[in-house]
Amino acid sequence: MQKIANTIDTILETSGKILAITPLLLILVQFTIVLTVYVFAVGNVKLQESLQYINALMFLGGAGYTALHQGHVRVDLFYSKFPERKKHIVDILGTLFLLIPFLGLFWWASMPYIIDSWRFQEASVEASGLPFVYILKTTLLLFGLSLTLHALSNLIKTIKSYRDNA
């Protein structure tokens, strides 16, 4: 089981490193938009809409990587003072009764939404916008996949740590 967790962690780490270029890409595209609008007085809806795609890729694709590195916001009133064994119990219960049900609901609610978008080849509401809204909505799958993989890996590692500290 530890091998599975390590493989998942490697996948999440690699995806995070690949997606690390997206903030730079976001800055470059935004700079280009500002330059074209304010210097050349030319607007480009497709370029402006591409910011949403990059942003979605960056945040939704990077959710599992961020969770792997404990980078998500944690409202911690008691957890930091708990002994290690109690932290493991909280992590296991939180994963089983909060994260996994949330992910189940997420997959259940998002799949029809994404499938319908692909079925109709959903495009931008702007006439000159990007005709790939279905791809934008597909980034939800990255979120679900990366967080599901993290939940599985974290559960395996936490159970192992709990047993090792018995």
QUIKA-V277223 format. One record per backbone hydrogen bond with DSSP energy under -0.5 kcal/mol. NH is the residue of the N-H (numbers start at 1). CO is the residue of the C=O. Records with the same first field share a line. If there is no record, write none. Layout:
NH: CO, CO
//
This chain:
5: 1
6: 2
7: 3
8: 4
9: 5
10: 6
11: 7
12: 8
13: 9
14: 10
15: 11
16: 12
17: 13
18: 14
19: 15
20: 16
21: 18
22: 19
25: 21
26: 22
27: 23
28: 24
29: 25
30: 26
31: 27
32: 28
33: 29
34: 30
35: 31
36: 32
37: 33
38: 34
39: 35
40: 35
42: 36
48: 44
49: 45
50: 46
51: 47, 48
52: 49
53: 49
54: 50
55: 51
56: 52
57: 53
58: 54
59: 55
60: 56
61: 56, 57
62: 58
63: 60
66: 62
67: 63
68: 64
69: 65
70: 67
71: 66
76: 74
77: 75
81: 78
82: 78, 79
87: 83
88: 84
89: 85
90: 86
91: 87
92: 88
93: 89
94: 90
95: 91
96: 92
97: 93
98: 94
99: 94
100: 95
102: 98
103: 99
104: 100
105: 101
106: 102
107: 103
108: 104
109: 105
110: 106
111: 107
112: 108
113: 109
114: 110
115: 111
116: 112
117: 113
118: 114
119: 115
120: 116
121: 118
122: 117
124: 130
129: 126
133: 122
134: 122
135: 132
136: 132
137: 133
138: 134
139: 135, 136
140: 137
141: 138
142: 138
143: 139
144: 140
145: 141
146: 142
147: 143
148: 144
149: 145
150: 146
151: 147
152: 148
153: 149
154: 150
155: 151
156: 152
157: 153
158: 154
159: 155
160: 156
161: 157
162: 158
163: 159
164: 160
165: 161
166: 163
//
